[in-house]
């Protein structure tokens, strides 16, 4: 019986290590994805304004909304990563 309890305690400790690693991995992937998304939105907005400077205001509003949505994904991942600890 004591052997089973000690095995469960060791398994719990190993699971905690994996949970921390999983949270860090989640944050890394989400941060990279959000950075890539924001960069692509900025790139597209710069190209659009270069082609049609008169539409600057509309493009700015749409790109800010898109960047906010991309950043929200990183915030969701942060919350999920902290929930595993």
N, C-alpha and C positions, 0 to 999 in steps of 0.2 A: 504494500500500500504506500509506504514512504517513497519507494522508487518511482511510482506513478506520479506522486505529488511533485517530486523533484524534477521529473521529466516535463511535467506541465509548466512548472516555473521556468525552466530553461526555454521551452517553446514560446512562452509569453515574452521573455526577454528578446528572443530572436525576432518575434513578430513586431515588437516595438522598434527594433532597428530597421526593419524593412519598411515600416510605416513612415519613419522619418525620411528614409531614402525616397520612397514613393512621393511624399509631399514635396521634396526638393525637386524631383524630376518633373512633377506636375507644374510647379512654379517656373522651372526653366523652359519647358515647352510652351507654356502659356505666354511667358514674357517674350520669347522669340517670335511666336505667332503674332502677338500684338504689335511688336516692333516692325515685323514684316508688313502687316496689314496697314499700319499707319504710314510707313514709307511708301507703299504702293498708292495709297490714297493721295498723299502729298505729291507724288510723281504725276499721277493722273490729273490732279488739279492744276499743277504747273503747266502741263501740256495743254489742258483745256483753255486756260487763260491765255496762253501763248497763241492759240489758234483763234480765239474769240475774246479779245480783251473787254468787250462790252458786257460780257456775261460774268464779270468778276464777282459781283455780289451774290448771285445765285450759286455759283460754283463754290464760293467760300462757305455759304450756309450748308450746302450738301456735304462738303468735305469735312466740316467740323462735326456734323452729325455722324458721319461714317467713322471718324476718328474716335468719337466718344463711344460708339458701339464696339469698336475694336478694343479699346481700353477696358471696357466693361468685362470682356472675356477674361482678361488678365486678373481683374478684381475677383471674378467668380472663382477662378483657379486658386487665388490666394485664400479665399474663404474655405474652399474644399481641402486645400493642403493643411490649413490650420485645424480643420475639423478632425483630421486623422491623428492628432496629437493628444 
